Amino acid sequence: MSSLYKLTFVGLVMTGLCMHPAFGDDFSACDEVNWKETILLQFDGIEEACQDVVIRDGDRYARFEIEFHHATADGDMHVRMKLQDGTRVERVFPAPPGFHILSNSGKSDFAIYELEQGDVLDVYIPLSRAVAAAPTR
């Protein structure tokens, strides 16, 4: 991949998260998302890094923009995550099992080792897996 901006769809398989739709899954903006506590702990700054909420194939996703730096042999991804104010923060995230990148560039699937330093990716996380359920009344 070149370091030119690529519009990508990244499928993240997030283990340990519920697979059923969350209450109020009709979010239209990042500031409306009620993130699960486990997500907030695992992905520091996720609420400030959410760029927008998009619908794809009828499901809602939180979109993030990251600049890839490198990956380690144990699967950690070193990235610079764009915050809503335009600044970038360095973060290290474990790439979940099944991590893959679908690209509009003609090649349908990339592995992490094919990414180059400076590649900018749009990352999409399904809200049904990341949103806390509303308290019962």
CYANA upper distance limits for C-alpha pairs under 8 A (distance plus 0.5 A):
  1 MET  CA    114 GLU  CA      7.20
  1 MET  CA    115 LEU  CA      6.32
  1 MET  CA    116 GLU  CA      6.82
  1 MET  CA    119 ASP  CA      7.78
  2 SER  CA    116 GLU  CA      7.28
  2 SER  CA    119 ASP  CA      7.04
  3 SER  CA    116 GLU  CA      7.23
  3 SER  CA    117 GLN  CA      7.67
  3 SER  CA    118 GLY  CA      5.69
  3 SER  CA    119 ASP  CA      4.78
  3 SER  CA    120 VAL  CA      7.34
  4 LEU  CA    119 ASP  CA      7.06
  4 LEU  CA    120 VAL  CA      7.77
  5 TYR  CA    119 ASP  CA      7.20
  5 TYR  CA    120 VAL  CA      5.87
  5 TYR  CA    121 LEU  CA      7.69
  6 LYS  CA    103 SER  CA      7.85
  6 LYS  CA    104 ASN  CA      8.14
  6 LYS  CA    105 SER  CA      8.07
  6 LYS  CA    119 ASP  CA      8.04
  6 LYS  CA    120 VAL  CA      6.86
  6 LYS  CA    121 LEU  CA      6.67
  6 LYS  CA    122 ASP  CA      8.32
  7 LEU  CA    103 SER  CA      7.08
  7 LEU  CA    104 ASN  CA      6.92
  7 LEU  CA    121 LEU  CA      7.14
  7 LEU  CA    122 ASP  CA      6.78
  8 THR  CA    101 ILE  CA      7.16
  8 THR  CA    102 LEU  CA      6.25
  8 THR  CA    103 SER  CA      5.19
  8 THR  CA    104 ASN  CA      6.99
  8 THR  CA    121 LEU  CA      6.57
  8 THR  CA    122 ASP  CA      6.08
  8 THR  CA    123 VAL  CA      7.76
  9 PHE  CA    101 ILE  CA      6.55
  9 PHE  CA    102 LEU  CA      5.71
  9 PHE  CA    103 SER  CA      6.95
  9 PHE  CA    122 ASP  CA      7.00
  9 PHE  CA    123 VAL  CA      6.73
  9 PHE  CA    124 TYR  CA      6.88
 10 VAL  CA     99 PHE  CA      7.95
 10 VAL  CA    100 HIS  CA      6.54
 10 VAL  CA    101 ILE  CA      5.13
 10 VAL  CA    102 LEU  CA      6.62
 10 VAL  CA    122 ASP  CA      7.72
 10 VAL  CA    123 VAL  CA      5.69
 10 VAL  CA    124 TYR  CA      6.31
 10 VAL  CA    125 ILE  CA      8.50
 11 GLY  CA     99 PHE  CA      6.74
 11 GLY  CA    100 HIS  CA      6.41
 11 GLY  CA    101 ILE  CA      7.07
 11 GLY  CA    102 LEU  CA      8.32
 11 GLY  CA    123 VAL  CA      8.33
 11 GLY  CA    124 TYR  CA      7.35
 11 GLY  CA    125 ILE  CA      7.82
 12 LEU  CA     96 PRO  CA      7.04
 12 LEU  CA     98 GLY  CA      7.67
 12 LEU  CA     99 PHE  CA      5.99
 12 LEU  CA    100 HIS  CA      7.84
 12 LEU  CA    124 TYR  CA      8.09
 12 LEU  CA    125 ILE  CA      6.96
 13 VAL  CA     96 PRO  CA      6.38
 13 VAL  CA     97 PRO  CA      6.86
 13 VAL  CA     98 GLY  CA      6.53
 13 VAL  CA     99 PHE  CA      6.99
 14 MET  CA     96 PRO  CA      6.63
 14 MET  CA     97 PRO  CA      8.37
 14 MET  CA    129 ARG  CA      8.16
 15 THR  CA     96 PRO  CA      7.97
 17 LEU  CA    129 ARG  CA      6.06
 17 LEU  CA    130 ALA  CA      7.62
 18 CYS  CA    128 SER  CA      8.13
 18 CYS  CA    129 ARG  CA      6.03
 19 MET  CA    128 SER  CA      7.25
 19 MET  CA    129 ARG  CA      6.35
 20 HIS  CA    128 SER  CA      6.87
 20 HIS  CA    129 ARG  CA      7.89
 21 PRO  CA     25 ASP  CA      7.31
 21 PRO  CA    128 SER  CA      5.13
 21 PRO  CA    129 ARG  CA      7.95
 22 ALA  CA    127 LEU  CA      8.19
 22 ALA  CA    128 SER  CA      5.71
 22 ALA  CA    129 ARG  CA      8.07
 22 ALA  CA    131 VAL  CA      6.68
 22 ALA  CA    132 ALA  CA      7.40
 22 ALA  CA    133 ALA  CA      6.13
 23 PHE  CA    132 ALA  CA      8.40
 23 PHE  CA    133 ALA  CA      5.96
 23 PHE  CA    134 ALA  CA      6.46
 24 GLY  CA    134 ALA  CA      8.28
 25 ASP  CA     60 ARG  CA      7.93
 25 ASP  CA    127 LEU  CA      7.71
 25 ASP  CA    128 SER  CA      7.41
 26 ASP  CA     60 ARG  CA      8.14
 27 PHE  CA     32 GLU  CA      6.45
 27 PHE  CA     33 VAL  CA      6.92
 27 PHE  CA     53 VAL  CA      7.64
 27 PHE  CA     60 ARG  CA      8.19
 28 SER  CA     32 GLU  CA      7.70
 28 SER  CA     52 ASP  CA      8.36
 28 SER  CA     53 VAL  CA      6.14
 28 SER  CA     54 VAL  CA      7.94
 29 ALA  CA     33 VAL  CA      7.72
 29 ALA  CA     52 ASP  CA      6.22
 29 ALA  CA     53 VAL  CA      5.81
 30 CYS  CA     47 GLU  CA      7.78
 30 CYS  CA     50 CYS  CA      6.38
 30 CYS  CA     51 GLN  CA      7.38
 30 CYS  CA     52 ASP  CA      5.99
 30 CYS  CA     53 VAL  CA      6.53
 30 CYS  CA     62 ALA  CA      7.60
 31 ASP  CA     47 GLU  CA      8.17
 33 VAL  CA    131 VAL  CA      7.22
 34 ASN  CA    131 VAL  CA      6.02
 34 ASN  CA    132 ALA  CA      6.24
 35 TRP  CA     39 ILE  CA      7.00
 35 TRP  CA     40 LEU  CA      7.11
 35 TRP  CA     47 GLU  CA      8.15
 35 TRP  CA    130 ALA  CA      6.40
 35 TRP  CA    131 VAL  CA      5.10
 35 TRP  CA    132 ALA  CA      6.00
 36 LYS  CA     40 LEU  CA      6.93
 36 LYS  CA    130 ALA  CA      6.26
 36 LYS  CA    131 VAL  CA      5.63
 36 LYS  CA    132 ALA  CA      4.83
 36 LYS  CA    133 ALA  CA      8.48
 37 GLU  CA     41 LEU  CA      6.74
 37 GLU  CA    132 ALA  CA      7.98
 38 THR  CA     42 GLN  CA      6.53
 39 ILE  CA     43 PHE  CA      6.29
 39 ILE  CA     46 ILE  CA      8.42
 39 ILE  CA    130 ALA  CA      6.91
 40 LEU  CA     44 ASP  CA      6.40
 40 LEU  CA     45 GLY  CA      7.68
 40 LEU  CA     46 ILE  CA      7.00
 40 LEU  CA     47 GLU  CA      8.25
 43 PHE  CA     93 PHE  CA      7.92
 45 GLY  CA     49 ALA  CA      6.72
 46 ILE  CA     50 CYS  CA      6.64
 48 GLU  CA     83 LEU  CA      6.02
 48 GLU  CA     84 GLN  CA      6.39
 49 ALA  CA     64 PHE  CA      6.73
 49 ALA  CA     65 GLU  CA      8.29
 49 ALA  CA     81 MET  CA      7.31
 49 ALA  CA     82 LYS  CA      6.43
 49 ALA  CA     83 LEU  CA      4.69
 49 ALA  CA     84 GLN  CA      6.23
 50 CYS  CA     62 ALA  CA      6.71
 50 CYS  CA     63 ARG  CA      6.37
 50 CYS  CA     64 PHE  CA      5.71
 50 CYS  CA     83 LEU  CA      7.69
 50 CYS  CA     84 GLN  CA      7.42
 51 GLN  CA     62 ALA  CA      7.81
 51 GLN  CA     63 ARG  CA      6.01
 51 GLN  CA     64 PHE  CA      5.92
 51 GLN  CA     65 GLU  CA      7.75
 51 GLN  CA     83 LEU  CA      7.97
 51 GLN  CA     84 GLN  CA      6.55
 52 ASP  CA     62 ALA  CA      6.42
 52 ASP  CA     63 ARG  CA      5.89
 52 ASP  CA     64 PHE  CA      8.04
 53 VAL  CA     60 ARG  CA      7.11
 53 VAL  CA     61 TYR  CA      6.04
 53 VAL  CA     62 ALA  CA      5.09
 53 VAL  CA     63 ARG  CA      6.50
 54 VAL  CA     60 ARG  CA      6.11
 54 VAL  CA     61 TYR  CA      5.82
 54 VAL  CA     62 ALA  CA      6.99
 54 VAL  CA     63 ARG  CA      7.49
 55 ILE  CA     59 ASP  CA      5.89
 55 ILE  CA     60 ARG  CA      5.00
 55 ILE  CA     61 TYR  CA      6.72
 56 ARG  CA     60 ARG  CA      6.97
 56 ARG  CA     61 TYR  CA      7.92
 59 ASP  CA    126 PRO  CA      7.83
 60 ARG  CA    126 PRO  CA      6.64
 60 ARG  CA    127 LEU  CA      6.34
 60 ARG  CA    128 SER  CA      8.03
 61 TYR  CA    124 TYR  CA      6.12
 61 TYR  CA    125 ILE  CA      5.75
 61 TYR  CA    126 PRO  CA      4.93
 61 TYR  CA    127 LEU  CA      5.70
 62 ALA  CA    124 TYR  CA      6.03
 62 ALA  CA    125 ILE  CA      5.81
 62 ALA  CA    126 PRO  CA      7.03
 62 ALA  CA    127 LEU  CA      6.80
 63 ARG  CA    122 ASP  CA      6.97
 63 ARG  CA    123 VAL  CA      6.12
 63 ARG  CA    124 TYR  CA      5.14
 63 ARG  CA    125 ILE  CA      7.22
 64 PHE  CA     81 MET  CA      8.15
 64 PHE  CA     82 LYS  CA      7.86
 64 PHE  CA    122 ASP  CA      6.09
 64 PHE  CA    123 VAL  CA      5.48
 64 PHE  CA    124 TYR  CA      6.86
 65 GLU  CA     81 MET  CA      6.66
 65 GLU  CA     82 LYS  CA      6.10
 65 GLU  CA    120 VAL  CA      7.47
 65 GLU  CA    121 LEU  CA      6.20
 65 GLU  CA    122 ASP  CA      5.15
 65 GLU  CA    123 VAL  CA      6.58
 66 ILE  CA     79 VAL  CA      6.68
 66 ILE  CA     80 ARG  CA      6.08
 66 ILE  CA     81 MET  CA      4.95
 66 ILE  CA     82 LYS  CA      6.50
 66 ILE  CA    120 VAL  CA      6.20
 66 ILE  CA    121 LEU  CA      5.88
 66 ILE  CA    122 ASP  CA      7.05
 66 ILE  CA    123 VAL  CA      7.73
 67 GLU  CA     79 VAL  CA      5.98
 67 GLU  CA     80 ARG  CA      5.50
 67 GLU  CA     81 MET  CA      6.88
 67 GLU  CA     82 LYS  CA      8.39
 67 GLU  CA    117 GLN  CA      8.29
 67 GLU  CA    118 GLY  CA      6.14
 67 GLU  CA    119 ASP  CA      6.13
 67 GLU  CA    120 VAL  CA      4.86
 67 GLU  CA    121 LEU  CA      6.80
 68 PHE  CA     77 MET  CA      8.10
 68 PHE  CA     78 HIS  CA      7.07
 68 PHE  CA     79 VAL  CA      5.12
 68 PHE  CA     80 ARG  CA      7.09
 68 PHE  CA    115 LEU  CA      7.91
 68 PHE  CA    116 GLU  CA      7.56
 68 PHE  CA    117 GLN  CA      6.01
 68 PHE  CA    118 GLY  CA      5.95
 68 PHE  CA    119 ASP  CA      5.83
 68 PHE  CA    120 VAL  CA      6.74
 68 PHE  CA    121 LEU  CA      7.96
 69 HIS  CA     77 MET  CA      8.13
 69 HIS  CA     78 HIS  CA      5.89
 69 HIS  CA     79 VAL  CA      5.59
 69 HIS  CA     80 ARG  CA      7.69
 69 HIS  CA    116 GLU  CA      7.82
 69 HIS  CA    117 GLN  CA      4.99
 69 HIS  CA    118 GLY  CA      6.53
 69 HIS  CA    119 ASP  CA      8.28
 70 HIS  CA     77 MET  CA      6.54
 70 HIS  CA     78 HIS  CA      5.76
 70 HIS  CA     79 VAL  CA      7.59
 70 HIS  CA    115 LEU  CA      8.47
 70 HIS  CA    116 GLU  CA      7.86
 70 HIS  CA    117 GLN  CA      6.54
 71 ALA  CA     75 GLY  CA      6.68
 71 ALA  CA     76 ASP  CA      5.97
 71 ALA  CA     77 MET  CA      4.90
 71 ALA  CA     78 HIS  CA      6.41
 71 ALA  CA    112 ILE  CA      7.67
 71 ALA  CA    113 TYR  CA      7.72
 72 THR  CA     76 ASP  CA      5.81
 72 THR  CA     77 MET  CA      7.17
 75 GLY  CA     94 PRO  CA      6.37
 75 GLY  CA     95 ALA  CA      6.13
 76 ASP  CA     92 VAL  CA      6.85
 76 ASP  CA     93 PHE  CA      6.03
 76 ASP  CA     94 PRO  CA      4.81
 76 ASP  CA     95 ALA  CA      6.37
 77 MET  CA     92 VAL  CA      5.99
 77 MET  CA     93 PHE  CA      5.74
 77 MET  CA     94 PRO  CA      6.47
 77 MET  CA     95 ALA  CA      6.79
 78 HIS  CA     90 GLU  CA      7.77
 78 HIS  CA     91 ARG  CA      6.48
 78 HIS  CA     92 VAL  CA      5.07
 78 HIS  CA     93 PHE  CA      7.21
 79 VAL  CA     90 GLU  CA      6.27
 79 VAL  CA     91 ARG  CA      6.00
 79 VAL  CA     92 VAL  CA      6.80
 79 VAL  CA     93 PHE  CA      8.48
 80 ARG  CA     88 ARG  CA      6.14
 80 ARG  CA     89 VAL  CA      5.74
 80 ARG  CA     90 GLU  CA      4.87
 80 ARG  CA     91 ARG  CA      6.62
 81 MET  CA     88 ARG  CA      5.69
 81 MET  CA     89 VAL  CA      5.79
 81 MET  CA     90 GLU  CA      6.74
 81 MET  CA     91 ARG  CA      7.31
 82 LYS  CA     86 GLY  CA      6.49
 82 LYS  CA     87 THR  CA      6.31
 82 LYS  CA     88 ARG  CA      4.87
 82 LYS  CA     89 VAL  CA      7.15
 83 LEU  CA     87 THR  CA      5.99
 83 LEU  CA     88 ARG  CA      6.34
 83 LEU  CA     89 VAL  CA      7.92
 95 ALA  CA     99 PHE  CA      6.69
 99 PHE  CA    111 ALA  CA      8.39
 99 PHE  CA    112 ILE  CA      8.49
100 HIS  CA    109 ASP  CA      7.09
100 HIS  CA    110 PHE  CA      6.73
100 HIS  CA    111 ALA  CA      6.59
100 HIS  CA    112 ILE  CA      7.94
101 ILE  CA    108 SER  CA      8.31
101 ILE  CA    109 ASP  CA      6.04
101 ILE  CA    110 PHE  CA      5.84
101 ILE  CA    111 ALA  CA      7.54
102 LEU  CA    107 LYS  CA      8.23
102 LEU  CA    108 SER  CA      5.81
102 LEU  CA    109 ASP  CA      5.58
102 LEU  CA    110 PHE  CA      7.41
103 SER  CA    107 LYS  CA      6.78
103 SER  CA    108 SER  CA      6.21
103 SER  CA    109 ASP  CA      7.32
104 ASN  CA    108 SER  CA      8.02
110 PHE  CA    114 GLU  CA      6.75
110 PHE  CA    115 LEU  CA      8.17
111 ALA  CA    115 LEU  CA      7.80
115 LEU  CA    119 ASP  CA      7.18
125 ILE  CA    129 ARG  CA      8.28
125 ILE  CA    130 ALA  CA      8.01
126 PRO  CA    130 ALA  CA      7.26
127 LEU  CA    131 VAL  CA      6.18
